[in-house]
């Protein structure tokens, strides 16, 4: 059975990728919807942090554990 | 208010979450082979898995919304719920109670009552716990639909049925295993989904020092305003905090509520079971960064006319629970909004799964097998667990619609923990540490404690007596009444249990081996370096707790 940390990694990786991609898209095509501190691009760096954390969990827990 | 608008990336993240939890349920089904796998996840969990699930079972979305709103009202005082109102109890469970729970190989808390006392005490607790659990699950479902409807404009019926059907699907497939997996995923989603609110809020205000500089002194104090109830917004003195919250409510919940204790019982060995609440205690102490800081930020922004921030008003009454969703809407652009909403959804759904998995275990082992089918096979019990899961979800849905029709039921539910858990803690404490406590003493004490708590609640609610009679203070809030009612229920249960035990027959010592201190072999820590013992980590946790309380005195 895959350990729970594998699934944690997978979900953080996939959601982080969506957040990062959304942030990069907004960089190219600015949105009309304004949020406070949007100039800091929180979606880009937070998405990147999620991908990094998810990647660590995912790639270090690919081996199945005993049932 | 205008609903928060979701775009494609937000919907994609929400869809990913639903896909993941259903996929995990299906994946784990092939590893759920017998009743032990279904109800106790095969008793193979490490302390990290059990520890995070233990914490997450308590870290629901209702709590996140409610505690952020409470911080807006009361300031740092709310941290009492996370520090003195949790940590000492979690450490006591680990060090003193877990050896009895784990070593007796029970499947549930009522199961311990059966071994230590008798069948009637077990059934009394099983029924009250079962009723409490499905009602709380239904109220959570109602609250979730309310939040989704208010902030996102989502349809009531769709919110209730889609989330309930999803939880029913994955818990029915793989029981406790999938409940714990989704709880751990919820833990990470809540941190990644909501911690950014605190980060961006601190940046906007101008630093953490500036946050504390811009709130009233009483808002950044834990104990210095507790000598007089009128000096703090919660209208509670230090004695109410220590006796009601820190002792009875906290110990009653963390040491006897099967919803959380079940996560420790599934650990692979006694050491892992003892480490479970200790590990969870460190993360519990960090939760105020998710709720207290955003609550203070919301307070500062709401009091700054230039910020354009204000809480939602429901018919002229401030909706404090709106603080966190409104901060999410303020700071989170597309994509991140979906992540924040998913974190709240995960909190609601994992909380519901936790309640249902605890309910199906207690129903199957402590009511169904105990009263109706004593010779049930493992396969039959697993089948019954699945039936109980579906039935529990359906009762939750009915409760959610009931709450929608009569919202005042929420007031009753808020007090339900002190009806069931506060007296049970007295029963457990006496049962584990005093060998001459009798089965009849435990039964009548528990009944008297639960009855008195319920009666006191009704007496205050319908003005039969003044609130000050139970709070011993001329000024007090509903929360203060909750704390004090728990204390009196505990004391009455404690007194009646002892009194009845004096005049009724005790169990012979040989039947109490492994269940009572003095008749049980102490937990072996041989061959484990002292830095790896549970006691060492418990002391470490206690030191962090003391430092935090002194720092925010």
HADDOCK unambig.tbl for C-alpha pairs under 7 A between the chains (distance, minus, plus):
assign (segid A and resid 4 and name CA) (segid B and resid 181 and name CA) 6.22 0.50 0.50
assign (segid A and resid 8 and name CA) (segid B and resid 185 and name CA) 5.78 0.50 0.50
assign (segid A and resid 15 and name CA) (segid B and resid 13 and name CA) 5.99 0.50 0.50
assign (segid A and resid 18 and name CA) (segid B and resid 9 and name CA) 6.43 0.50 0.50
assign (segid A and resid 18 and name CA) (segid B and resid 335 and name CA) 6.82 0.50 0.50
assign (segid A and resid 19 and name CA) (segid B and resid 335 and name CA) 4.84 0.50 0.50
assign (segid A and resid 19 and name CA) (segid B and resid 336 and name CA) 6.09 0.50 0.50
assign (segid A and resid 22 and name CA) (segid B and resid 9 and name CA) 6.59 0.50 0.50
assign (segid A and resid 22 and name CA) (segid B and resid 334 and name CA) 6.92 0.50 0.50
assign (segid A and resid 22 and name CA) (segid B and resid 335 and name CA) 5.91 0.50 0.50
assign (segid A and resid 35 and name CA) (segid B and resid 330 and name CA) 5.65 0.50 0.50
assign (segid A and resid 35 and name CA) (segid B and resid 331 and name CA) 5.41 0.50 0.50
assign (segid A and resid 35 and name CA) (segid B and resid 332 and name CA) 6.57 0.50 0.50
assign (segid A and resid 35 and name CA) (segid B and resid 333 and name CA) 6.15 0.50 0.50
assign (segid A and resid 36 and name CA) (segid B and resid 330 and name CA) 5.92 0.50 0.50
assign (segid A and resid 36 and name CA) (segid B and resid 331 and name CA) 5.19 0.50 0.50
assign (segid A and resid 37 and name CA) (segid B and resid 331 and name CA) 6.72 0.50 0.50
assign (segid A and resid 43 and name CA) (segid B and resid 336 and name CA) 6.22 0.50 0.50
